[in-house]
Amino acid sequence: TGLLPIEAIKKNYEKWKLDALVVLGGNGTNTTGSLLAKEGLNVIGLPKTIDNDIVGTEESFGFQTAIQVATEGIEAIRTTARSHHRVMVVEIMGHKVGWLGLYAGLAANADAILLPEIPYDIKKLGKFIKAKVQGGQEFAVIACSEGAINLEEAKLGKKEFKKARESMPQSVGFRVARELEAETGIENVPSGLSMRC
């Protein structure tokens, strides 16, 4: 019809004589719901996102289930890491916020947790992993949010950051695994400790 999405929604709202519009979803859905409310429509917003990143919401629908699934995944990987003497990076959803990675990482006792909100220093992470190996723990599991950023990325503006991410050939978890392997040289450790993503 050539109408903008908000105009089309308003038109149908009036055409169907709705009393209210219930929006169930994440940031995009609830942002649109907020815009519609500002346009005078009766809107009920329900926060449903596993990222748990809707402002003013303590916990969204789907978050606890996602924590459970992610925690079980990390725990399963921990067994493999221990058996094969490897450091494993488990990438967890969380593009802009790290609630899911944080909760699941803590629940599964991950050795390190990388979040979008706190830039990671690969040198410090490498030193930490080497200390674990030298202390006799020949494996480690790192919970890595998909939006984790390193110190260099933290210095970029929004446009530069977006461009850098779009040009990445692999996921953040894969990059962290490769960076950590290069930083630690763990593949040369006599125990056979190696990086896997």
C-alpha positions as CSV (number, residue, x, y, z in Angstrom):
1,T,0.0,0.0,0.0
2,G,3.0,2.3,0.2
3,L,2.4,3.1,3.9
4,L,5.2,3.2,6.4
5,P,5.0,0.2,8.8
6,I,3.8,2.3,11.8
7,E,1.1,3.9,9.6
8,A,0.0,0.5,8.2
9,I,-0.3,-0.9,11.8
10,K,-2.3,2.2,12.9
11,K,-4.6,1.8,9.9
12,N,-5.2,-1.9,10.6
13,Y,-5.6,-1.2,14.4
14,E,-8.4,1.3,13.6
15,K,-9.9,-0.8,10.8
16,W,-10.2,-3.9,13.0
17,K,-11.4,-1.7,16.0
18,L,-8.9,-3.2,18.3
19,D,-9.0,-2.4,22.0
20,A,-5.3,-3.0,22.5
21,L,-2.3,-4.4,20.8
22,V,-0.2,-7.0,22.6
23,V,3.5,-7.1,21.5
24,L,5.5,-10.1,22.6
25,G,9.2,-10.0,21.7
26,G,12.6,-8.4,22.2
27,N,14.1,-5.0,21.7
28,G,12.8,-4.4,18.2
29,T,9.3,-5.6,18.9
30,N,9.0,-3.6,22.1
31,T,10.6,-0.5,20.6
32,T,7.9,-0.6,17.9
33,G,5.3,-1.1,20.6
34,S,6.6,2.0,22.3
35,L,6.4,4.0,19.1
36,L,2.8,2.8,18.6
37,A,1.9,3.8,22.2
38,K,3.3,7.3,21.5
39,E,1.0,7.4,18.4
40,G,-2.0,6.9,20.7
41,L,-2.6,3.1,20.4
42,N,-3.2,1.0,23.5
43,V,-0.2,-1.3,23.7
44,I,0.8,-4.0,26.2
45,G,4.5,-4.9,25.9
46,L,5.7,-8.3,27.0
47,P,9.4,-8.9,27.2
48,K,10.4,-12.1,25.5
49,T,14.1,-12.4,24.7
50,I,16.8,-14.8,25.8
51,D,19.2,-11.9,25.9
52,N,17.4,-10.4,28.8
53,D,18.2,-6.9,27.5
54,I,14.9,-5.0,27.6
55,V,15.2,-1.8,29.6
56,G,13.1,-1.7,32.8
57,T,12.7,-5.5,32.8
58,E,14.5,-7.5,35.5
59,E,14.0,-10.8,33.7
60,S,12.4,-11.6,30.4
61,F,10.6,-14.7,29.2
62,G,12.9,-17.2,27.7
63,F,16.0,-16.1,29.7
64,Q,15.9,-18.9,32.3
65,T,15.4,-21.6,29.6
66,A,18.3,-20.2,27.7
67,I,20.5,-20.2,30.8
68,Q,19.7,-23.8,31.4
69,V,20.5,-24.9,27.8
70,A,23.7,-22.8,27.7
71,T,24.8,-24.2,31.1
72,E,24.3,-27.8,30.0
73,G,26.3,-27.1,26.8
74,I,29.2,-25.6,28.8
75,E,29.1,-28.5,31.2
76,A,29.2,-31.0,28.4
77,I,32.1,-29.3,26.8
78,R,34.0,-29.2,30.1
79,T,34.0,-33.0,30.1
80,T,35.5,-33.1,26.6
81,A,38.0,-30.4,27.5
82,R,39.1,-32.4,30.5
83,S,39.3,-35.7,28.7
84,H,41.3,-34.3,25.8
85,H,43.4,-31.7,27.7
86,R,42.1,-28.8,25.7
87,V,41.1,-25.2,26.1
88,M,37.6,-24.8,24.6
89,V,35.8,-21.6,23.7
90,V,32.0,-21.8,23.9
91,E,30.3,-19.0,22.1
92,I,26.9,-18.0,23.6
93,M,24.3,-15.6,22.3
94,G,24.5,-12.1,23.5
95,H,25.2,-9.6,20.7
96,K,25.2,-6.4,22.8
97,V,24.7,-7.7,26.4
98,G,26.3,-10.5,28.2
99,W,23.6,-11.6,30.7
100,L,23.2,-15.1,29.2
101,G,27.0,-15.7,28.9
102,L,27.5,-14.4,32.5
103,Y,24.8,-16.5,34.1
104,A,25.6,-19.7,32.1
105,G,29.3,-19.2,32.6
106,L,28.9,-18.8,36.4
107,A,26.4,-21.7,36.6
108,A,28.7,-24.0,34.7
109,N,31.9,-22.9,36.4
110,A,33.6,-21.6,33.3
111,D,37.2,-20.7,33.8
112,A,36.8,-17.3,32.1
113,I,33.8,-15.4,30.8
114,L,34.0,-12.8,28.0
115,L,31.2,-10.2,27.7
116,P,30.3,-7.4,25.4
117,E,30.3,-4.9,28.3
118,I,33.9,-5.6,29.4
119,P,36.6,-5.5,26.7
120,Y,38.9,-8.5,27.1
121,D,42.7,-8.3,27.0
122,I,44.1,-11.4,25.2
123,K,47.4,-11.0,27.0
124,K,45.8,-11.2,30.4
125,L,43.6,-14.1,29.3
126,G,46.6,-15.9,27.9
127,K,48.6,-15.4,31.2
128,F,45.6,-16.7,33.1
129,I,45.3,-19.8,31.0
130,K,49.1,-20.5,31.2
131,A,48.9,-20.2,35.0
132,K,46.1,-22.8,35.1
133,V,48.3,-25.2,33.0
134,Q,51.3,-24.6,35.2
135,G,49.1,-25.2,38.2
136,G,48.2,-28.6,36.9
137,Q,44.8,-28.0,35.3
138,E,45.4,-29.2,31.7
139,F,42.1,-27.9,30.4
140,A,39.9,-24.8,30.5
141,V,36.5,-23.7,29.2
142,I,35.9,-20.1,28.2
143,A,32.3,-18.8,27.9
144,C,32.3,-16.1,25.2
145,S,29.4,-13.9,24.4
146,E,29.0,-13.5,20.6
147,G,29.4,-9.8,21.1
148,A,32.6,-9.9,23.2
149,I,35.0,-7.2,22.2
150,N,38.8,-6.9,22.6
151,L,40.7,-3.8,23.8
152,E,41.3,-2.6,20.2
153,E,37.6,-2.8,19.3
154,A,36.6,-0.9,22.4
155,K,38.5,2.1,21.0
156,L,36.5,2.2,17.7
157,G,33.5,4.4,17.0
158,K,30.2,2.7,16.1
159,K,30.7,2.9,12.3
160,E,34.3,1.6,12.5
161,F,33.2,-1.2,14.9
162,K,30.4,-2.3,12.6
163,K,32.6,-2.3,9.6
164,A,35.3,-4.3,11.5
165,R,32.7,-6.9,12.6
166,E,31.2,-7.2,9.1
167,S,34.7,-8.0,7.7
168,M,35.4,-10.7,10.3
169,P,35.8,-14.1,8.5
170,Q,34.7,-16.1,11.5
171,S,32.7,-15.7,14.8
172,V,34.1,-14.0,17.9
173,G,34.4,-17.3,19.6
174,F,36.6,-18.7,16.8
175,R,38.7,-15.5,16.8
176,V,39.2,-15.7,20.6
177,A,40.4,-19.3,20.3
178,R,42.9,-18.3,17.5
179,E,44.1,-15.3,19.4
180,L,44.5,-17.3,22.6
181,E,46.4,-20.0,20.8
182,A,48.8,-17.5,19.3
183,E,49.2,-15.7,22.6
184,T,49.9,-18.8,24.7
185,G,51.6,-21.2,22.3
186,I,49.7,-23.8,24.2
187,E,49.9,-26.3,21.3
188,N,53.6,-26.8,22.3
189,V,52.8,-27.7,25.9
190,P,53.9,-31.3,26.6
191,S,50.5,-32.2,28.0
192,G,49.1,-31.8,24.5
193,L,46.8,-28.9,25.5
194,S,45.4,-27.3,22.3
195,M,42.8,-24.8,21.3
196,R,39.4,-25.8,19.9
197,C,36.5,-23.6,19.1
